[in-house]
Amino acid sequence: MLTFEINDAQLEHRILEKARTIGKSTQELLKELLTKAIQEDIALDKLPFEVPKLDYRQYIKIIDEPLGDEVIDDAPIFQNGIETVEFAKQLREQAWKRKS
């Protein structure tokens, strides 16, 4: 069994109020809080795998590729020649026909 000594009056008051609102004893509340804190601390310390710290400066690459007309010509949306306004009008008409 452990005994806690709280020298901060405000902290003690907050703990007592929290225990009353939950409907538990102060000892039960402190036990749950400490158990949860210790389990989280252990979970963060011991992962089932190793995570290496990488230096981003070793893997950084500036993308500096010139864009030419061939990139735009390959895009299928520019091949059909339909105007945007006409295409939007067709979409609205099709949407209204589905709702009817």
Secondary structure by P-SEA (a helix, b strand, c coil): cbbbbbccaaaaaaaaaaaaaacccaaaaaaaaaaaaaaaaaaaacccbbbbbbccccccccccccccaaaaaacccccccccaaaaaaaaaaaaaaaac
